[in-house]
Amino acid sequence: MLLIYSESDTPRLQYILRVLFREVCKLDYRLTTDRLRFENHNGPRLSYARNRITDSEFFLPAYGLLSETGVREQGIEVRRDFDYPFFFGIPGGDFPFDIFSASFYLVSRYEEYLPHQKDSYGRYDPRQSLAYREAFLERPLVNEWMKTFRQAIRSRFPTLFLPEPIFRFIPTYDIDVAFAYRHRGVIRSVGGWVRDLLNGNFTQVSQRFRVIAKGARDPYDVYEWLDALHIRYRLRPIYFFLLADRQVGYDRNIDPGEPAFRALVRYHAMGYAMGIHPSWQSGDNALLLASEKARMEDFAGREITASRQHYIRMNLPDTYRRLAALGIQDDYSMGYGSMNGFRASLSSAYTWYDVQEESAAGLRIHPFCFMDANALFEEGLRPGQAFEALQQMHGRVKQTGGTLYTIFHNNVLGSDTMHAGWKEVYELFLEEVVYWDI
């Protein structure tokens, strides 16, 4: 057990210690503000204070962020004196920077509470983030810091038990459009046919005819294929279904009233973890969000406590407060909807902290780092390039014992010629990379 001394016991300090030591690296610790108890402790000890207390402690000078309340511009200067970038550096300690304050800044998404410009979808723009500006968005930096920090602690206290974090891979799927042509109703089918004709999309016209009139497999119907992959590679995926009342704007799934859609959700609920995929329309509408959750629970036949925002439409703290009030316990939206990488610089599941309320809420965050739509539509990657990017993400997360969360869409993995090669890339990733994790 590691005894940690701090001159003050604050909600921010309690929070980040729990995230780093219990949720990331599973290290047993105790926090005390009793200096005498700390001085008399015979085991491993760490002082998080302004000055060193004893010669035998691990000393980590405190920057001060964890003693503050509210938010303010921090004037951060990122340094690269080692193999990793860092900030809040303070000389005289046994570690080059205040890892507690720096981790809190990144994990809590402190900068998203500061004034900022939104992107074209009304979301936080990743180009404003410290991780993007300082070129570490593609690194699970907090996990990397903790790996080095653990080594420093072990060097000082060789007898302290430090279990190694265990890498995991959890694939997730967003079902934004369950079927390309089937079960869409007469009006929408005819409208789609006319639109394709007018636009000269004769491949889609032919494909729609083969599916509807000839009974060919719908190009977005990859569900049995995915089942086979999950069995082969012993995967436990999570599915998020869009169940919007009205099919408008960015909400373009088939009508949730269709029996086939209900059957599809029920089928997946019998074998997989499930979550709601709140529609664009419910992004600011708590009543509509509750209605979508109730519909999902009716279809699935069980309580639903997981969620991921459609189009990653998320703004802190409002979105998370709304989800928590609805009984959502696990959210999978922590990532960007326009750029792949680690939004919170962390690849491990962790508890959310509401910086405005200065409290840790009962919502667990599962951060993703790779989404096919980002690679395809935003970054313009070809399938082979996406494979390389995904492979690099996997390597970085595995090296630090985090969890690799990915997002794929059934339409991208389907047989639509617009997405040729992506299905093969995903299967290749499972075969050539994930297979060796089993």
Secondary structure by P-SEA (a helix, b strand, c coil): cbbbbbccccaaaaaaaaaaccccccccccccccaaaaaacccbbbbccccccccccbbbbbccccccccccccbbbbbccccccccccccccccccaaaaaaaaaaacccccccccccccccccccccccccccccccaaaaaaaaaaaaaaaaacccbbbbcbbbbbbbbbbcccccccccccaaaaaaaaaaaaaacaaaaaaaaaaaacccccccccaaaaaaaaaaaaccbbbbbbbbcccccccccccccccaaaaaaaaaaaacbbbbbbccccccccaaaaaaaaaaaaaaacccccbbbccccccccaaaaaaaaaacccccccccccccccccccccbbbbbbcccccccccbbbbbbccccccccccccccaaaaaaaaaaaaaaaaaabbbbbbbbbcccccccccccaaaaaaaaaaaccccccc
